[in-house]
Amino acid sequence: MNWTDSLEVAIALSEAHPDTDPRSLAFTELYNMVLALPGFSGDPRRSGERILEAIQQAWIDELD
């Protein structure tokens, strides 16, 4: 997985953190959660607000 795989990352986050509401996360928390995912190989320096927003929105969409 990489930063641009927002749906795949969102699904993995949803599975890894089923009791977490993605709407309540600060981007710093989300960033750290993504980096901690097994199989995530994205460069930590390649993330940004736009990418984190896309991941957060995909996670929210997965819950709905």
N, C-alpha and C positions, 0 to 999 in steps of 0.2 A: 504494500500500500504506500501511496505517496500523498502529498498535500492536495493534489488535483483530483484524487479519488474521493470526493466529498461524500457521496452516497455510501460507498463501501466503508469509509471511516465512520460515518454516522451509525451505520448498522453495527459495526464492531463496538462503538461506544455504548450504544443502547444495550447490547448484550453484556458488556463488561460492567456497566453501571445502571442496572435496571431501576434502581430507586432514585436516580438523579434526574432532576428537572433541568433540561438544558437551558431553559429561559433564565434560570437563577445563577448561571455560571458567568464569572468574569472571563474575559478572553485569556488571561494568564492561566486560569485554572483549566480551561478547555485546551489550551496549548500543551500544558503538562500532561493532561490525560491522553491526548493524541500521541505524544511522544512515547508514552508508557505502553501503548498498545502492542501486543505481540504481533509481529509481522509488519510493523510500520517501519519503513526505511527512508522516509523523507528527510531531507537536509533541514535541520532545525533553523538554519538561517534563511530558508526559502518561504517561511510562513509570513503572513501579514494579516491585517485586519480583514481584508476582503475574503481571503481564504477561510479564516476562522468564522466569519459570518456565514459563508456558504455551508460549512460543516455544521454549524449550529442550526441553521435553518433546515438542513436535510435531516438532522436528528429530531427536530421538532415535528417535521412532516412525518417521520417514521412513527412517532407516538400518536399522531392523529389519525 
